[in-house]
Amino acid sequence: MRLWGRAYGLGMASPAPVIVKLGGSVITRKREAARIRPKVLRRLAEELCEPGGPPLVVLHGAGSFGHPGAVRWRLASAPPSEGDPHRARGAAIVSAEVRRLHVAVLRELVDAGGRPVSVPVAGSARNHEGRLSQFDPDPFRRWLSAGFTPVSFGDVVLDDRWGTSILSADSIALELASALRAERVLFVSDVPGVLGPAIRGRRPVIPELTSELVRSLQPKVGAPDVTGGIRGKAEAMLAIAEKGTLAGLISGLSDGALSRAVRGEAVYGSWAKAAAH
């Protein structure tokens, strides 16, 4: 991994930012083509824009706007042939669809009183065989320093070997956590945390993530997901924690949970504790 730009510092007077990733599963209906959950998205935007909070970076997934197309055109795997025109066409369609959702997220944040600014990563990031290889955090730094909330999203990016591939918002969160020295990273989902094995017909939330637990997780069956599902999120959370930042997976369907987590209060969910450095 190569990072473009300088080491980050908000300055002594500026608190460390909180990174919030709104999962596509909670802000869209992933089993229905390109459909937003308007009431949920509006409430989450209002919780993010409550006065007196820390500086924020907001990321969001693609949900039903991006995942079905990414699956259809196999954008998360190697192309069947070099320069495949169908893949290029699919990449363009998915890119356009995700931006439709992005505009909706920006609009809700503006309506809630925030100062969001769009920071797409397609022009400043690159993959190699589907994995992030180059990333520039400077646009996020500059907008934060100017008092804005940078907003970005999982997107189609150039790929050194495959032409194009998917860069997930989870991967962006991982890179920004260390580059921006974030206070914490919050993954907001349609589930209250990482669910353990069923006990008397119910699956409990596992409060603390470990590497052994993550290895045992199975891919989610049902809605299309090209970014690793719950296991991919848990892996990203552990990697974030290993670099020294607290990471949590919480429910976006529970009123007030996000606003409390942003403020640093204890919230029900699954957490990866920051490693000491």
Secondary structure, DSSP 8 states (H G I E B T S, - for coil): -EE-S------TTS---EEEEE-HHHHB-TTSTT-B-HHHHHHHHHHHT-TT---EEEEE--GGGTHHHHHHTTTTS--SSTT-HHHHHHHHHHHHHHHHHHHHHHHHHHHTT--EEE--STTTEEEETTEEEEE--HHHHHHHHTT-EEEEE-EEEEETTTEEEEE-HHHHHHHHHHHTT-SEEEEEESSSS-B-S-BTTB--B-SB--HHHHHH-----SS--SS-HHHHHHHHHHHHHHTT-EEEEEESSSTTHHHHHHHT---SSEEE-----
